[in-house]
Amino acid sequence: KCVCSRNYVSQYLSREGADCLSAAKSQGKLYNKKKCDSAERHFVNKCGAERNLDDVPDYYQMGPGTLKIPNSLFKNNRDKICKRLADAGVTENSVIFLKGGVQEQQYDTDRDIEFQQESYFMYLFGVMEADFYGALDVDSKSSILFMPRLPDSYAVWMGELKTPEYFKKRYSVDHVFYIDEMKDQLEKLNPSQLLLMNGVNSDSKASFDTPTFEGIENFKVNTDILYDHLAECRVIKSDEEIEVMRYVNRISGEAHKEVMKMMKPGHMEYEGEATFKHYSYMKGGMRFVGYTCICASGENNAVLHYGHAGEPNDKLVKDGDLLLFDMGSEYAGYTADVTLSYPANGKFTEKQKFVYQTCLDANLKVQSELKPGVSWTDMHRLAEEVIIKKFMEKGLLHNGTLEDMKKAHLGAIFMPHGLGHLIGLDVHDVGGYLPGKPDRVLEPGIKYLRTARILQKGMVLTVEPGVYFNDALLEAAGRDQNVAKYINWDAIKDYRGMGGVRIEDGVVITESGCELLSNNVPRTVKDIEDFMAQYRP
């Protein structure tokens, strides 16, 4: 028989390295050199024997011209959590234990849902594949991955059966074992405790799926420490992470400009989504976007999270419509979140120009104030103040002072969401409301702010003021005399139906200010009109 015969391969497939092939060759009656050169290559490929690991990358890169992310990014993240736990006085010989994302199928079918790694696991290990576990010795900082032992058929349906040696090189970890060896390997570490994730996401209110495995009852576990400390690590981005954030913002900006070039009256909203995704993948190697694309036009602009299954970017864009396109590309789990608003026909009307300039003034005023030590809630209030002042000057608000209108929460009528949010491995990144940090302010508008923290160097956030004319909110305001008396209803009616404007940028907090990450898109009225004029007859 050839060494590639089914019964022979299945006998040796679970064994690793050159020993596999040596064992086959030693049984000459099973090894027919004359017939089996190709079979030997097939066997080596399937088994992993004698594989040259020199060509296994120790970095992530989707393809030529895309960003190369060194494994040191994830190694530094591991060192960061170990240091933080040590500084917090965690018990000696503690071991962090994490479960990676699981490959799932759609409902009751055998259709795989396109896999994306769980964010905390991605943060520490950078693993792209599903169904891994990871461990990290806090004292020694030694890292271990536990990989699934896949069946022989995987090589037929899914591709090469990679070995522990492959993944050790690929992800620059200290050890790799199979999951069925996990309990024994953890016992060899003899940890004083396993530190497990257990907490609630402040945005989704969803609880983290605390990992477990057969035999975990033999270990002392601690679910009280890790979640908050690891979330806090993710709040302050390293230089390597910031470089990834620059990349996703740059590609997202270029993709937005491609949409601006083609989007005209007569197109469907979803064509903008298609163009954005195509450019991001084709030019940036970005298979995913960070969230559902919002491609709104006209009155749809006032729907904050338009684009979902019930409103799937399916309106015909009309002449005179303002567009509000909120889309961000994702690379190695890190995402951008960029919103542009502009006229479909390339030319602002006077009313559109006023609303746009009001929003831009709020955006730029906030950016000018950003630096370490600044309160994010103060920045939200600042954006509202800019909008209220502009509306008062235009006569849209009247019969009161600025302070009167702030107390009546007029800002929340026209900007009913938070100013912005932390961003990184999740579009609404973790760490917004952790123990010992400022609590959520339970007032209209600002209660939707996804963090109330004091800014620190290395934070990456979005600055996204909006100005909207949402019928539901305006009708509710009209029923509340404490609010309605300040609104000039005759003037406001001319703006209803416009939808609204949002201008969203990514920024990183620096030592003395902020760096604008989404710096390659036109923002002023003139820049937008000049850019769009190049692509219109």
C-alpha positions as CSV (number, residue, x, y, z in Angstrom):
1,K,0.0,0.0,0.0
2,C,1.0,3.6,-0.4
3,V,1.5,5.7,2.6
4,C,-1.4,7.9,1.5
5,S,-3.9,5.0,1.7
6,R,-6.8,5.9,4.0
7,N,-6.2,3.3,6.7
8,Y,-2.5,4.1,6.9
9,V,-2.8,7.9,7.1
10,S,-5.5,7.7,9.8
11,Q,-3.1,5.5,11.9
12,Y,-0.3,8.1,11.8
13,L,-2.1,11.4,11.3
14,S,-2.4,12.3,14.9
15,R,1.4,12.0,15.3
16,E,3.6,15.0,14.5
17,G,6.9,15.9,12.9
18,A,9.4,13.8,11.0
19,D,8.7,10.8,13.3
20,C,5.5,10.3,11.3
21,L,7.2,9.8,8.0
22,S,10.1,7.9,9.6
23,A,7.6,5.4,11.0
24,A,6.0,5.0,7.6
25,K,9.4,4.4,5.9
26,S,10.5,1.9,8.5
27,Q,7.7,-0.4,7.5
28,G,8.9,-1.0,4.0
29,K,6.1,-3.3,3.1
30,L,3.8,-0.3,3.4
31,Y,6.1,2.1,1.6
32,N,6.3,1.7,-2.2
33,K,8.9,4.3,-3.4
34,K,8.3,3.6,-7.0
35,K,4.6,4.3,-6.9
36,C,4.5,6.8,-4.1
37,D,6.6,9.9,-4.5
38,S,3.4,12.0,-4.9
39,A,1.7,10.1,-2.1
40,E,4.7,10.9,0.2
41,R,4.2,14.6,-0.6
42,H,0.5,14.2,0.1
43,F,1.2,12.4,3.4
44,V,3.7,15.0,4.6
45,N,1.3,17.9,3.8
46,K,-1.6,16.3,5.6
47,C,0.4,15.1,8.6
48,G,2.6,18.2,9.0
49,A,5.7,16.0,8.9
50,E,9.0,17.6,7.9
51,R,7.3,20.9,7.2
52,N,9.7,23.8,6.8
53,L,8.6,26.5,9.3
54,D,10.8,29.2,7.8
55,D,8.0,30.3,5.6
56,V,5.5,30.6,8.4
57,P,5.0,34.3,9.1
58,D,5.3,35.7,12.6
59,Y,3.0,38.6,11.8
60,Y,-0.4,39.3,10.3
61,Q,-0.7,40.7,6.8
62,M,-3.6,40.1,4.5
63,G,-1.6,40.6,1.3
64,P,1.0,42.7,-0.5
65,G,0.5,46.4,0.2
66,T,-1.6,45.9,3.3
67,L,-0.4,46.6,6.8
68,K,2.0,44.2,8.5
69,I,1.1,43.7,12.1
70,P,3.9,42.1,14.2
71,N,3.1,39.6,16.8
72,S,4.9,41.9,19.3
73,L,1.6,43.9,19.4
74,F,-0.1,41.0,21.1
75,K,2.9,40.0,23.1
76,N,3.1,43.5,24.5
77,N,-0.6,43.3,25.4
78,R,0.0,40.0,27.3
79,D,2.9,41.7,29.2
80,K,0.7,44.7,30.0
81,I,-2.1,42.6,31.7
82,C,0.5,40.6,33.6
83,K,2.2,43.7,34.9
84,R,-1.2,45.2,35.8
85,L,-2.3,42.2,37.7
86,A,1.1,41.9,39.5
87,D,0.9,45.6,40.5
88,A,-2.6,44.9,41.8
89,G,-1.2,42.2,44.1
90,V,-2.7,39.2,42.4
91,T,-1.8,35.9,44.1
92,E,1.5,34.4,43.0
93,N,1.4,31.6,40.4
94,S,-2.0,32.8,39.0
95,V,-2.8,31.8,35.4
96,I,-5.1,33.7,33.1
97,F,-7.3,31.3,31.1
98,L,-9.4,32.5,28.1
99,K,-11.6,30.9,25.6
100,G,-11.5,32.1,22.0
101,G,-14.4,32.5,19.6
102,V,-16.4,29.5,18.5
103,Q,-17.3,28.6,14.9
104,E,-21.1,28.7,14.7
105,Q,-23.6,27.7,12.1
106,Q,-26.6,29.7,11.1
107,Y,-29.6,28.6,13.1
108,D,-30.2,24.9,12.5
109,T,-28.3,24.7,9.2
110,D,-24.8,23.6,8.4
111,R,-23.9,27.0,6.9
112,D,-20.9,28.4,8.7
113,I,-21.3,32.0,10.0
114,E,-18.2,33.9,8.8
115,F,-15.9,33.7,11.8
116,Q,-14.5,36.7,13.7
117,Q,-12.4,36.3,16.8
118,E,-13.6,37.2,20.2
119,S,-12.1,40.6,21.0
120,Y,-10.4,39.9,24.4
121,F,-8.8,36.7,22.9
122,M,-7.7,38.7,19.9
123,Y,-6.2,41.3,22.1
124,L,-3.9,38.9,23.9
125,F,-3.1,36.3,21.2
126,G,-4.0,37.7,17.8
127,V,-5.4,34.2,16.8
128,M,-7.5,34.3,13.6
129,E,-8.8,30.7,13.8
130,A,-11.8,29.5,15.7
131,D,-12.1,27.2,18.7
132,F,-8.8,27.9,20.5
133,Y,-8.1,28.4,24.2
134,G,-5.3,30.3,25.7
135,A,-3.4,30.5,29.0
136,L,-1.0,33.1,30.4
137,D,1.2,32.6,33.5
138,V,1.1,36.0,35.2
139,D,4.4,35.6,37.0
140,S,6.6,34.3,34.1
141,K,4.4,35.8,31.3
142,S,4.7,32.4,29.5
143,S,1.9,31.9,27.0
144,I,0.1,28.8,25.9
145,L,-2.4,28.1,23.1
146,F,-4.6,25.1,23.0
147,M,-5.7,24.1,19.5
148,P,-8.5,21.8,18.3
149,R,-7.4,18.3,17.1
150,L,-9.1,18.3,13.8
151,P,-10.3,15.2,11.9
152,D,-8.6,13.7,8.8
153,S,-11.4,15.0,6.7
154,Y,-10.4,18.6,7.5
155,A,-7.6,18.3,5.0
156,V,-10.1,17.5,2.2
157,W,-12.8,20.1,3.0
158,M,-10.9,23.0,4.7
159,G,-7.2,22.8,4.0
160,E,-3.9,21.9,5.5
161,L,-3.9,20.3,9.0
162,K,-1.5,22.7,10.7
163,T,0.6,21.5,13.6
164,P,1.3,22.9,17.1
165,E,4.8,23.9,15.8
166,Y,3.1,25.9,13.0
167,F,0.9,27.9,15.5
168,K,3.8,28.4,17.9
169,K,5.7,30.1,15.1
170,R,2.7,31.9,13.6
171,Y,1.6,33.5,16.9
172,S,4.9,33.7,18.7
173,V,3.7,32.0,21.8
174,D,5.8,29.8,24.1
175,H,3.8,26.6,23.9
176,V,1.0,25.0,21.8
177,F,-0.9,21.9,22.8
178,Y,-4.1,20.2,21.7
179,I,-7.3,20.9,23.6
180,D,-7.5,17.3,24.7
181,E,-4.2,17.8,26.5
182,M,-5.4,21.0,28.1
183,K,-6.3,19.6,31.5
184,D,-3.1,17.8,31.9
185,Q,-1.0,20.7,30.8
186,L,-2.8,23.1,33.2
187,E,-2.2,20.6,36.0
188,K,1.5,20.7,35.3
189,L,1.5,24.4,35.8
190,N,0.0,23.8,39.3
191,P,-1.6,27.3,39.4
192,S,-2.7,28.9,42.6
193,Q,-5.8,30.0,40.7
194,L,-7.2,30.3,37.2
195,L,-8.3,33.8,36.4
196,L,-11.4,33.7,34.3
197,M,-13.4,36.4,32.6
198,N,-16.8,37.4,34.1
199,G,-18.5,40.7,33.6
200,V,-21.1,42.7,31.8
201,N,-20.5,44.9,28.8
202,S,-21.7,48.4,29.6
203,D,-23.0,49.0,26.0
204,S,-24.7,45.7,25.2
205,K,-25.6,44.7,28.8
206,A,-24.5,41.2,27.7
207,S,-22.7,39.0,30.1
208,F,-19.3,37.5,29.2
209,D,-19.4,33.8,28.5
210,T,-17.1,32.5,31.3
211,P,-15.0,29.6,30.0
212,T,-15.2,26.1,31.3
213,F,-13.8,22.7,30.5
214,E,-14.0,19.1,31.7
215,G,-12.0,19.0,34.9
216,I,-12.1,22.7,35.8
217,E,-13.5,21.7,39.1
218,N,-10.0,20.4,40.1
219,F,-8.7,24.0,40.0
220,K,-9.4,27.0,42.1
221,V,-11.0,29.7,39.9
222,N,-11.3,33.4,40.4
223,T,-13.9,35.3,38.3
224,D,-13.7,38.6,40.2
225,I,-10.4,40.2,39.0
226,L,-9.7,39.6,35.3
227,Y,-12.6,41.3,33.5
228,D,-12.1,44.8,34.8
229,H,-8.3,44.8,34.6
230,L,-8.3,43.4,31.0
231,A,-10.9,45.9,29.9
232,E,-8.8,48.8,31.4
233,C,-5.8,47.5,29.5
234,R,-7.7,47.9,26.2
235,V,-8.7,51.5,27.0
236,I,-5.2,52.8,26.5
237,K,-3.8,51.9,23.1
238,S,-0.1,51.0,22.5
239,D,1.9,52.7,19.7
240,E,1.5,49.5,17.6
241,E,-2.3,49.5,18.1
242,I,-2.5,53.2,17.2
243,E,-0.6,52.4,14.0
244,V,-3.3,49.9,13.1
245,M,-6.0,52.5,13.9
246,R,-4.3,54.9,11.6
247,Y,-4.4,52.3,8.8
248,V,-8.1,51.4,9.2
249,N,-9.0,55.1,9.3
250,R,-6.9,55.9,6.2
251,I,-8.5,53.1,4.2
252,S,-11.9,54.0,5.5
253,G,-11.4,57.6,4.4
254,E,-10.3,56.5,0.9
255,A,-13.3,54.2,0.6
256,H,-15.6,57.0,1.6
257,K,-14.2,59.2,-1.1
258,E,-14.8,56.4,-3.6
259,V,-18.5,56.5,-2.6
260,M,-18.5,60.3,-2.9
261,K,-17.3,60.0,-6.5
262,M,-20.1,57.6,-7.6
263,M,-23.1,58.5,-5.4
264,K,-25.5,60.7,-7.3
265,P,-29.3,61.1,-7.5
266,G,-30.8,58.0,-9.1
267,H,-28.5,55.6,-7.3
268,M,-29.7,53.4,-4.5
269,E,-28.3,53.9,-0.9
270,Y,-27.0,50.3,-0.9
271,E,-24.7,51.1,-3.8
272,G,-22.7,53.3,-1.5
273,E,-22.4,50.4,0.9
274,A,-21.3,48.1,-1.9
275,T,-18.7,50.6,-3.1
276,F,-17.3,51.1,0.4
277,K,-16.9,47.4,1.1
278,H,-15.4,46.7,-2.3
279,Y,-12.7,49.4,-1.9
280,S,-11.9,48.4,1.7
281,Y,-11.4,44.7,0.7
282,M,-9.7,45.3,-2.6
283,K,-7.3,48.0,-1.5
284,G,-7.0,47.4,2.2
285,G,-7.4,43.7,2.6
286,M,-10.3,44.3,4.9
287,R,-12.7,41.4,4.7
288,F,-15.0,42.9,7.3
289,V,-16.5,46.2,8.3
290,G,-16.7,47.1,12.0
291,Y,-20.5,47.4,12.1
292,T,-23.6,47.5,9.9
293,C,-23.1,50.2,7.2
294,I,-25.4,53.2,7.6
295,C,-26.1,54.7,4.1
296,A,-28.9,57.1,4.7
297,S,-30.4,59.8,2.5
298,G,-33.0,62.5,3.0
299,E,-35.3,61.9,6.0
300,N,-33.5,58.6,6.7
301,N,-30.6,60.6,8.0
302,A,-32.5,61.3,11.2
303,V,-32.6,57.5,12.0
304,L,-29.4,57.0,14.1
305,H,-28.8,53.4,13.3
306,Y,-30.4,53.1,9.9
307,G,-29.2,50.2,7.7
308,H,-30.4,47.3,9.7
309,A,-32.6,44.4,8.3
310,G,-35.8,46.4,8.6
311,E,-34.2,49.5,6.8
312,P,-31.5,47.9,4.6
313,N,-30.2,51.0,2.8
314,D,-32.8,50.5,0.2
315,K,-34.1,54.0,-0.6
316,L,-33.6,55.7,-4.0
317,V,-31.4,58.7,-3.7
318,K,-33.1,61.9,-5.0
319,D,-31.9,65.2,-6.2
320,G,-31.7,67.6,-3.2
321,D,-31.1,64.8,-0.7
322,L,-28.4,65.1,1.9
323,L,-26.5,61.9,2.4
324,L,-25.3,60.6,5.8
325,F,-22.9,57.7,5.3
326,D,-21.5,56.1,8.5
327,M,-19.1,53.2,7.7
328,G,-15.8,51.9,9.0
329,S,-13.4,49.2,7.8
330,E,-11.9,46.6,10.0
331,Y,-8.4,45.0,9.9
332,A,-7.1,42.3,12.4
333,G,-10.1,43.1,14.5
334,Y,-9.4,46.8,14.8
335,T,-12.0,49.1,13.3
336,A,-12.6,52.6,12.2
337,D,-15.9,54.5,12.5
338,V,-16.2,57.5,10.1
339,T,-19.2,59.4,9.1
340,L,-19.5,61.9,6.2
341,S,-22.5,64.0,5.3
342,Y,-22.8,65.7,1.9
343,P,-25.4,66.6,-0.8
344,A,-26.1,63.9,-3.4
345,N,-26.0,66.4,-6.2
346,G,-22.7,67.9,-5.0
347,K,-24.1,71.3,-3.9
348,F,-25.4,72.3,-0.5
349,T,-28.6,74.4,-0.3
350,E,-28.4,77.3,2.1
351,K,-30.4,75.4,4.8
352,Q,-28.2,72.3,4.4
353,K,-25.1,74.5,4.6
354,F,-26.3,76.0,7.9
355,V,-27.0,72.6,9.5
356,Y,-23.7,71.2,8.2
357,Q,-21.7,74.1,9.4
358,T,-23.3,73.9,12.8
359,C,-22.3,70.3,13.1
360,L,-18.8,70.9,11.8
361,D,-18.4,73.8,14.3
362,A,-19.3,71.5,17.2
363,N,-16.9,68.8,15.9
364,L,-14.0,71.2,15.5
365,K,-14.6,73.0,18.8
366,V,-14.5,69.7,20.7
367,Q,-11.4,68.6,18.9
368,S,-9.7,71.8,19.9
369,E,-10.3,71.1,23.6
370,L,-9.2,67.5,23.7
371,K,-6.2,66.6,25.9
372,P,-5.4,64.5,28.9
373,G,-7.4,65.6,32.0
374,V,-10.5,66.8,30.1
375,S,-13.9,65.3,31.1
376,W,-15.7,63.6,28.2
377,T,-19.1,64.6,29.6
378,D,-17.9,68.2,29.5
379,M,-17.1,67.7,25.8
380,H,-20.6,66.4,25.2
381,R,-22.1,69.4,26.9
382,L,-19.8,71.7,24.8
383,A,-21.0,70.2,21.5
384,E,-24.6,70.7,22.7
385,E,-23.8,74.3,23.6
386,V,-22.4,75.0,20.1
387,I,-25.5,73.7,18.5
388,I,-27.9,75.6,20.7
389,K,-26.0,78.9,20.2
390,K,-26.1,78.4,16.4
391,F,-29.8,77.7,16.5
392,M,-30.4,80.7,18.6
393,E,-28.5,82.9,16.2
394,K,-30.5,81.5,13.3
395,G,-33.8,82.1,15.1
396,L,-34.7,78.3,15.3
397,L,-34.7,78.6,19.1
398,H,-36.0,81.7,21.0
399,N,-37.7,83.0,24.1
400,G,-34.9,82.2,26.5
401,T,-31.3,82.3,27.4
402,L,-28.6,79.8,26.6
403,E,-28.7,78.6,30.3
404,D,-32.5,78.3,30.1
405,M,-32.2,76.0,27.1
406,K,-29.4,73.9,28.5
407,K,-31.5,73.3,31.7
408,A,-34.4,72.2,29.5
409,H,-32.1,69.8,27.6
410,L,-32.8,71.4,24.2
411,G,-29.6,69.9,22.9
412,A,-31.0,66.3,23.3
413,I,-33.8,67.2,20.9
414,F,-31.4,67.9,18.1
415,M,-28.5,65.6,19.1
416,P,-30.1,62.6,20.8
417,H,-27.0,60.5,21.1
418,G,-23.6,60.7,22.9
419,L,-20.8,62.8,21.5
420,G,-18.6,59.7,20.8
421,H,-17.2,56.5,22.2
422,L,-14.0,54.6,22.8
423,I,-13.0,52.5,19.8
424,G,-10.5,49.8,19.0
425,L,-11.1,46.0,18.7
426,D,-14.8,46.8,19.1
427,V,-16.5,49.8,17.5
428,H,-18.0,50.6,20.9
429,D,-14.9,49.6,22.7
430,V,-14.8,48.4,26.3
431,G,-13.9,50.3,29.4
432,G,-16.5,53.0,29.2
433,Y,-17.9,52.5,32.7
434,L,-15.6,50.6,35.0
435,P,-15.4,50.5,38.8
436,G,-13.7,53.7,40.1
437,K,-14.5,55.7,37.0
438,P,-17.1,58.4,36.5
439,D,-20.7,57.1,36.4
440,R,-23.2,57.6,33.6
441,V,-25.0,60.9,33.7
442,L,-28.8,60.1,33.6
443,E,-30.0,63.1,31.8
444,P,-31.6,63.4,28.3
445,G,-29.1,62.9,25.5
446,I,-26.0,62.6,27.6
447,K,-27.3,59.4,29.2
448,Y,-26.4,57.7,25.8
449,L,-22.8,58.7,26.2
450,R,-20.8,55.5,26.1
451,T,-18.2,56.7,28.5
452,A,-17.9,59.5,31.1
453,R,-14.2,59.1,31.6
454,I,-11.5,61.7,32.1
455,L,-9.3,61.6,29.0
456,Q,-5.9,60.0,29.1
457,K,-3.0,59.8,26.6
458,G,-3.4,56.8,24.3
459,M,-7.2,56.7,24.4
460,V,-8.8,56.4,20.9
461,L,-12.3,57.9,20.6
462,T,-14.8,59.1,18.0
463,V,-16.0,62.7,17.9
464,E,-19.4,62.6,16.3
465,P,-21.8,65.4,17.0
466,G,-25.0,65.3,15.0
467,V,-27.8,67.7,14.2
468,Y,-31.1,66.0,13.3
469,F,-34.7,66.9,12.7
470,N,-36.3,63.7,13.9
471,D,-40.1,63.8,13.7
472,A,-40.7,61.6,16.7
473,L,-38.5,63.8,18.9
474,L,-39.9,67.0,17.6
475,E,-43.5,65.8,18.2
476,A,-42.6,64.8,21.7
477,A,-41.0,68.2,22.3
478,G,-44.1,69.9,21.1
479,R,-46.1,68.1,23.8
480,D,-43.8,69.3,26.6
481,Q,-44.4,73.0,27.3
482,N,-41.2,73.2,29.2
483,V,-39.4,72.5,26.0
484,A,-41.8,73.6,23.3
485,K,-41.8,77.3,24.3
486,Y,-38.2,77.6,23.2
487,I,-38.6,76.2,19.7
488,N,-39.6,78.5,16.8
489,W,-42.0,76.0,15.2
490,D,-42.6,78.2,12.1
491,A,-38.8,78.3,11.4
492,I,-38.2,74.7,12.3
493,K,-40.8,73.4,9.8
494,D,-38.6,74.4,6.9
495,Y,-35.9,72.0,8.1
496,R,-38.1,68.9,8.7
497,G,-37.6,66.3,6.0
498,M,-33.9,67.2,5.7
499,G,-33.1,64.4,8.1
500,G,-29.8,65.7,9.5
501,V,-26.1,65.7,9.6
502,R,-23.4,63.7,11.5
503,I,-19.7,64.4,11.2
504,E,-17.7,61.6,12.8
505,D,-13.9,61.5,13.2
506,G,-11.5,59.2,15.0
507,V,-9.0,60.8,17.3
508,V,-6.2,59.6,19.6
509,I,-5.4,61.6,22.7
510,T,-1.8,62.8,22.8
511,E,0.3,64.4,25.5
512,S,-1.0,67.9,24.8
513,G,-4.0,67.5,22.5
514,C,-5.3,65.0,19.9
515,E,-4.3,63.5,16.6
516,L,-7.0,63.3,13.9
517,L,-7.0,59.8,12.5
518,S,-9.6,60.3,9.8
519,N,-7.6,63.1,8.2
520,N,-8.0,62.3,4.5
521,V,-11.6,63.2,3.9
522,P,-13.1,66.5,2.8
523,R,-14.8,68.3,5.7
524,T,-15.5,71.9,4.9
525,V,-18.4,72.9,2.7
526,K,-16.0,74.2,0.1
527,D,-13.8,71.1,0.2
528,I,-16.8,68.8,-0.2
529,E,-18.3,70.8,-3.1
530,D,-14.9,71.1,-4.9
531,F,-14.2,67.4,-4.5
532,M,-17.6,66.3,-5.8
533,A,-17.5,68.8,-8.7
534,Q,-14.6,66.8,-10.1
535,Y,-16.8,63.8,-10.7
536,R,-20.0,65.5,-11.9
537,P,-20.7,66.8,-15.4
